[in-house]
Amino acid sequence: MIKTDFGGCTSFVKETEYQEYLDKALVALDVLENETGAGNDFLGWKHLPTQTPESLIEECEAVRDSWKAKGVDLVVVIGIGGSYLGAKCAIEALSHSFARQLASKKDAPEVVFAGHNLSEEYIAELMDLMKERNVAAVVISKSGTTTEPAVAFRLVKQHIESRYGAKEAAERIVAVTDAHKGALKSLSTQEGYKTFVIEDNVGGRFSVLTPVGILPVVLAGFDMRTMLKGAAEMEEATAVKGKDNPAVQYAAMRNLLYSKGKKVEILVSYNPKLQYLGEWWKQLFGESEGKDGKGIFPASVSFTTDLHSMGQYIQDGERMLMETVVTVEKSNRSVTISDDPQNLDGLNFLTGKHVEECNAMAELGTKLAHIDGGVPQLSVSIEKIDEYNLGALFYFFEKSCGISAYILGVNPFNQPGVEAYKKNMFALLNKPGYETQTQALHERLGK
């Protein structure tokens, strides 16, 4: 289970101030639990861990088994934002770091992602890969018209149809989309694709425990039931209306620090497997809180790697930073440092120690240094990296985010700001209906 520790903040805040913000967080929790706040029609994520039916997991496993029988060894998952980040985070965290380089036969297909950028080189190189592999695809979009995934899906779909024929392609493409409407739903009905539903009351960045995340995780060979179990226990723990609620504590402390000028929160991990946890977390908090001229700016780093690039700024730069460190208490593997008779590197004092002990001491030493340098540190710890703990982390941050945004006084579940770039992009690409905007933008750009 997740543990929180805010001892790294005590020199920056007073206990009375923290208690005041705990009270604010409990009021925000009531708003969230009673569904009386802004955006309350997007709270379907709250009970996903305990209300996801076994039949959904079985349906995902049926797709897995069907594709396995066809020899599929590459699954292209197409989506952007919340439609890929959660699945990418889980698969990266649970996979062997060098799975692609290992020659041993894999029981599950390789899962790769597309539709999260508009890079022509990326798409071309994906096509190179697909030509060499036995391919199936999952396309994730409520509408089917979001530009980045729609472009990627058009190209992936054409490749699969050209290679396998339209009838077989219908068995190699699965859509995760709206239950009733949208271009992707219409196409799925027309072509006979297997579909999974994204419910209207779950926004993209809160969708990791829906088929958006469940299907890719199952296809990659991981245990979704255990992930949901970890999330379910966190659902129960974070519903408690008391000051021991870890989500209440985290939301309270980060907002208190924000009130004291700590405008940037860095999510820190000391295990490279959690790099994409930072990417998922940034979208969750950035889209939920960054509005109305408010919000803590979310950033992420991977230590100790980034101590050799960002460490200088964190230690000595402008003092608007706070850190949230995700600590992993136990390594899943064991490697000890050997003795070297020459000892030219001077490291024989580490002989017999586990590499993870060095990592832990680096974490502790960095904590002390950064606190001394004026950076408060919040700690969130898990026992180890596995499905159970990832499920708990996903739900913990989702619940904390809802509470935190309500403390801040913003709607956690809309994202009005993301439409501005789309309108400009459509106008510059000469999309029909945007002629007036096209002319105005060309005038602004001097073209």
C-alpha positions in Angstrom: 0.0 0.0 0.0 1.1 3.6 -0.7 2.7 5.5 2.1 3.2 9.3 2.3 5.8 11.2 4.2 6.0 15.0 4.4 8.9 15.3 6.8 10.8 17.0 4.0 8.4 19.9 4.1 8.5 20.7 7.9 11.1 23.4 7.6 9.0 25.2 5.0 5.6 25.2 6.6 4.0 25.5 10.0 1.9 22.7 11.5 -1.0 25.0 12.0 -0.9 25.9 8.3 -0.9 22.3 7.3 -3.9 21.6 9.5 -5.7 24.4 7.8 -5.0 23.0 4.4 -6.0 19.5 5.6 -9.4 21.0 6.5 -9.6 22.5 3.0 -8.7 19.2 1.5 -11.4 17.4 3.5 -14.0 19.9 2.2 -12.8 19.2 -1.4 -13.0 15.5 -0.7 -16.6 15.9 0.3 -17.3 17.8 -2.9 -15.7 15.0 -4.9 -17.4 12.2 -3.0 -20.8 13.8 -3.1 -20.4 14.8 -6.7 -21.5 18.4 -6.2 -18.5 20.2 -7.8 -17.7 21.6 -11.3 -17.3 18.8 -13.8 -19.3 16.3 -11.7 -20.5 14.6 -14.9 -17.0 13.2 -15.4 -16.6 11.2 -12.2 -17.1 7.7 -13.7 -13.5 6.9 -12.9 -14.0 7.0 -9.1 -15.4 3.5 -8.8 -13.8 1.7 -11.8 -11.5 -0.4 -9.6 -14.4 -2.0 -7.7 -17.0 -1.9 -10.4 -15.1 -3.2 -13.4 -16.7 -6.5 -14.4 -14.8 -9.7 -14.8 -16.4 -10.0 -18.2 -14.4 -7.0 -19.5 -11.1 -8.6 -18.6 -12.2 -11.8 -20.2 -13.2 -9.9 -23.4 -9.7 -8.4 -23.5 -8.1 -11.8 -23.0 -10.2 -13.2 -25.8 -8.7 -10.6 -28.2 -5.3 -11.5 -26.9 -5.9 -15.3 -27.5 -7.4 -14.7 -30.9 -4.4 -12.7 -32.0 -2.0 -15.1 -30.5 -3.6 -17.9 -32.6 -2.9 -15.8 -35.7 0.8 -15.4 -34.7 0.5 -11.6 -34.1 3.8 -10.4 -32.6 3.3 -6.6 -33.0 0.3 -4.6 -31.7 0.2 -1.0 -32.7 -1.8 1.0 -30.1 -3.0 4.3 -31.6 -4.0 7.2 -29.3 -2.8 10.5 -27.8 -2.8 12.0 -24.3 -4.8 9.9 -21.9 -5.5 7.4 -24.7 -2.0 6.2 -24.6 0.0 7.5 -21.6 -1.4 5.3 -18.9 -0.9 2.1 -21.0 2.5 3.3 -22.0 3.4 3.9 -18.3 2.2 0.5 -17.2 3.8 -1.5 -20.0 7.2 0.4 -19.6 7.2 -0.1 -15.9 6.4 -3.8 -16.0 8.5 -4.8 -19.0 12.1 -6.0 -19.0 14.3 -3.0 -19.8 15.9 -4.8 -22.7 13.0 -6.9 -23.8 13.5 -5.8 -27.4 17.1 -6.9 -27.5 16.7 -10.3 -25.8 16.5 -13.1 -28.4 14.3 -15.4 -26.2 10.8 -16.2 -27.5 8.2 -13.9 -25.9 4.7 -15.1 -24.9 3.2 -11.8 -25.6 3.4 -9.5 -28.6 5.5 -6.3 -28.6 3.2 -3.3 -28.0 4.2 -0.1 -29.7 2.4 3.3 -29.8 1.4 5.6 -32.6 -0.9 8.6 -33.1 0.7 10.6 -30.3 2.7 12.8 -32.7 2.8 14.1 -36.3 6.4 13.2 -37.1 6.7 11.8 -40.7 9.9 10.0 -39.8 8.2 8.3 -36.8 5.3 7.1 -39.0 7.7 6.0 -41.8 9.8 4.0 -39.4 6.7 2.4 -37.9 5.7 1.3 -41.4 9.2 -0.2 -41.7 8.6 -2.2 -38.6 5.1 -3.3 -39.6 6.4 -4.7 -42.9 8.7 -7.1 -40.9 6.1 -8.3 -38.3 2.7 -10.0 -37.9 0.6 -7.0 -37.1 -2.7 -6.1 -35.3 -3.9 -2.7 -34.1 -5.9 -1.0 -31.3 -7.2 2.4 -32.1 -8.4 4.5 -29.1 -10.5 7.7 -29.7 -13.9 8.8 -28.5 -14.5 10.7 -31.7 -12.2 9.2 -34.3 -11.4 12.7 -35.6 -8.5 13.8 -33.4 -5.9 14.7 -35.9 -2.8 12.8 -34.7 -4.4 9.4 -34.0 -6.7 9.7 -37.1 -3.7 10.3 -39.4 -1.8 7.3 -37.9 -4.9 5.1 -38.0 -5.6 5.9 -41.6 -2.0 4.7 -42.5 -2.0 1.7 -40.2 -5.4 0.6 -41.4 -4.3 0.8 -45.0 -1.3 -1.3 -44.3 -3.2 -4.0 -42.6 -5.9 -4.1 -45.3 -3.4 -4.1 -48.1 -1.4 -6.9 -46.5 -4.1 -9.2 -45.1 -7.3 -8.2 -47.0 -10.3 -6.4 -45.7 -12.0 -9.4 -44.1 -8.9 -10.4 -42.1 -8.2 -6.8 -41.3 -11.5 -6.6 -39.5 -10.2 -9.3 -37.2 -6.9 -7.5 -36.6 -8.3 -4.1 -35.7 -10.0 -3.3 -32.4 -11.5 0.1 -31.5 -11.9 1.6 -28.1 -14.4 4.4 -28.6 -17.8 5.9 -27.8 -20.7 3.6 -27.3 -23.0 5.3 -29.8 -21.6 8.2 -31.8 -18.5 9.5 -33.6 -16.6 8.7 -36.8 -14.7 5.8 -35.2 -17.8 4.1 -33.9 -19.4 4.5 -37.3 -16.4 3.0 -39.1 -16.2 0.1 -36.6 -19.9 -0.8 -37.2 -19.3 -0.5 -41.0 -16.2 -2.7 -41.0 -17.2 -5.1 -38.3 -14.4 -4.2 -35.8 -14.6 -5.5 -32.2 -15.2 -2.5 -30.0 -14.8 -1.5 -26.4 -16.5 1.4 -24.8 -15.1 4.6 -23.3 -17.9 5.8 -21.1 -19.0 9.4 -21.5 -18.4 10.1 -17.8 -14.7 9.3 -17.9 -12.3 11.9 -19.3 -9.2 10.8 -21.2 -6.6 11.5 -18.5 -8.6 9.5 -15.9 -9.1 6.5 -18.3 -6.2 4.3 -17.5 -8.4 1.8 -15.6 -11.0 1.6 -18.5 -10.5 -0.4 -21.7 -8.2 2.4 -22.8 -5.5 1.0 -20.4 -6.8 -2.4 -19.7 -6.8 -3.8 -23.2 -3.1 -2.8 -24.1 -1.9 -4.0 -20.7 -3.6 -7.4 -21.2 -2.3 -7.7 -24.7 1.2 -7.0 -23.4 0.9 -10.0 -21.1 0.4 -8.4 -17.7 -2.1 -9.1 -14.9 -4.9 -6.5 -15.0 -6.8 -8.2 -12.2 -4.0 -7.5 -9.8 -3.7 -3.9 -11.0 -7.4 -3.4 -10.4 -7.0 -5.0 -6.9 -4.3 -2.4 -6.0 -6.5 0.4 -7.3 -9.5 -1.0 -5.4 -7.7 -0.9 -2.1 -6.6 2.7 -2.8 -10.2 3.6 -3.8 -11.2 2.4 -0.3 -8.4 4.2 1.5 -8.8 7.5 -0.3 -12.6 7.6 0.4 -12.1 7.9 4.1 -13.2 11.3 5.4 -10.3 11.8 7.8 -6.9 13.4 8.0 -5.1 10.1 7.6 -6.4 9.8 4.0 -3.2 9.8 1.9 -4.8 11.6 -1.0 -6.1 14.3 1.3 -2.6 14.7 2.8 -0.9 15.0 -0.5 -3.4 17.5 -2.0 -3.2 19.6 1.2 0.6 19.8 1.3 1.1 20.6 -2.3 -1.5 23.3 -2.2 0.0 24.8 1.0 3.4 24.9 -0.7 1.9 26.5 -3.8 0.5 29.2 -1.6 4.0 29.9 -0.4 5.4 30.4 -3.9 6.3 26.9 -4.9 4.9 27.1 -8.4 6.6 24.1 -10.0 6.3 20.5 -8.8 8.8 17.9 -10.0 7.8 14.2 -9.9 11.0 12.3 -9.1 11.7 8.6 -9.5 15.0 6.7 -9.0 14.0 3.8 -11.3 14.0 4.4 -15.0 11.0 2.0 -15.3 8.9 4.9 -13.9 9.9 7.5 -16.5 6.5 7.3 -18.1 4.7 7.5 -14.7 6.1 11.1 -14.9 4.6 11.6 -18.4 1.2 10.3 -17.3 1.3 12.3 -14.1 2.1 15.5 -15.9 -0.9 15.3 -18.1 -3.2 14.3 -15.2 -2.2 17.4 -13.1 -1.4 19.8 -15.9 -4.7 19.4 -17.8 -6.7 19.2 -14.5 -5.2 22.2 -12.7 -3.7 24.5 -15.3 -6.6 26.9 -16.0 -8.1 30.2 -14.9 -4.5 31.6 -14.5 -3.9 29.1 -11.7 -2.1 25.8 -11.2 1.2 24.2 -10.1 3.3 23.5 -13.2 4.1 19.7 -13.3 7.5 18.5 -14.4 9.4 15.2 -14.0 12.9 13.9 -13.8 14.6 10.5 -13.5 17.3 10.3 -10.9 20.2 9.7 -10.6 20.4 10.3 -14.4 19.0 13.8 -14.3 21.1 14.8 -11.3 23.8 15.2 -13.9 21.7 17.6 -16.0 18.9 19.1 -13.9 20.5 18.7 -10.5 22.3 22.0 -10.6 19.1 24.0 -11.2 17.1 22.1 -8.6 19.9 22.8 -6.1 20.7 26.4 -6.8 18.1 27.8 -9.3 15.1 30.0 -8.6 13.3 28.8 -5.5 9.9 28.1 -6.9 10.3 24.3 -6.8 8.9 21.4 -4.8 9.6 17.7 -5.3 7.4 14.7 -5.0 9.6 11.6 -4.9 8.1 8.2 -5.8 10.2 5.8 -3.7 10.4 2.1 -4.6 11.3 0.2 -1.4 12.4 -3.1 -2.9 14.1 -4.1 -6.1 12.7 -7.0 -8.1 16.2 -8.1 -9.0 19.5 -8.6 -7.1 22.9 -7.5 -8.2 25.9 -7.0 -5.9 29.1 -5.1 -6.6 32.2 -7.2 -7.1 35.7 -6.7 -5.7 38.4 -5.4 -8.1 42.0 -6.2 -6.9 43.4 -3.1 -8.7 40.7 -0.8 -7.3 41.6 1.9 -9.8 38.1 3.4 -9.5 38.4 3.5 -5.7 35.1 1.7 -5.3 36.1 -1.4 -3.3 34.4 0.1 -0.3 31.2 -0.9 -2.1 32.2 -4.5 -2.5 29.4 -6.8 -1.6 26.8 -4.1 -1.5 23.6 -4.3 -3.6 23.4 -1.7 -6.4 20.0 -0.7 -5.0 21.6 0.2 -1.7 23.7 2.7 -3.5 20.6 4.0 -5.2 18.8 4.3 -1.9 21.7 6.3 -0.4 21.8 8.5 -3.4 18.1 9.2 -2.9 18.6 10.0 0.8 21.6 12.2 0.1 19.8 14.1 -2.6 16.8 14.6 -0.3 18.9 16.2 2.3 20.8 18.3 -0.2 17.7 19.6 -1.9 15.9 20.4 1.3 19.1 22.3 2.4 18.9 24.1 -0.9 15.4 25.3 -0.4 13.3 22.6 -2.1 10.6 21.0 0.0 10.2 17.3 -0.6 7.0 15.2 -0.5 7.5 11.4 -0.5 5.1 8.8 -1.9 6.4 5.2 -1.5 5.4 1.8 -2.9 6.8 -1.6 -1.9 8.0 -2.6 -5.4 7.1 -2.1 -9.1 4.4 -4.6 -10.0 0.8 -4.5 -11.2 -0.7 -4.2 -7.7 1.4 -1.1 -6.8 1.0 0.5 -10.2 -2.8 0.2 -9.8 -2.6 1.8 -6.4 -0.4 4.7 -7.7 -2.7 5.4 -10.6 -5.7 5.7 -8.4 -3.9 7.6 -5.6 -2.8 10.3 -8.0 -6.2 10.5 -9.7 -8.0 11.0 -6.4 -5.4 13.4 -5.2 -5.7 15.4 -8.4 -9.5 15.8 -8.0 -9.2 17.0 -4.4 -6.3 19.3 -5.2 -8.0 21.0 -8.1 -11.1 21.6 -6.0 -8.9 23.2 -3.3 -7.5 25.4 -6.0 -10.9 26.4 -7.2 -10.9 25.0 -10.7 -12.8 22.4 -12.6 -10.6 19.3 -12.6 -12.3 17.6 -15.5 -12.4 20.1 -18.5 -9.6 21.3 -20.7 -10.7 24.4 -22.7 -7.2 25.5 -23.4 -6.2 22.5 -25.6 -8.5 23.6 -28.5 -6.6 26.8 -29.4 -3.7 25.0 -31.2 -6.1 22.7 -33.0 -8.0 25.6 -34.5 -4.8 27.3 -35.7 -3.5 24.0 -37.1 -6.7 23.3 -39.0 -6.6 26.8 -40.5 -3.0 26.5 -41.6 -3.7 23.1 -43.2 -6.6 24.7 -45.1 -9.4 22.6 -43.6 -12.7 23.5 -45.1 -14.7 25.9 -43.0 -11.6 27.7 -41.6 -11.0 30.0 -44.5 -11.4 33.2 -42.5 -9.0 32.0 -39.8 -6.5 30.8 -42.5 -6.3 34.3 -44.0 -5.9 36.0 -40.6 -3.2 33.6 -39.5 -1.2 34.1 -42.8 -1.4 37.8 -42.3 -0.1 37.4 -38.7 2.8 35.2 -40.0 3.6 37.6 -42.8 2.7 35.1 -45.6 
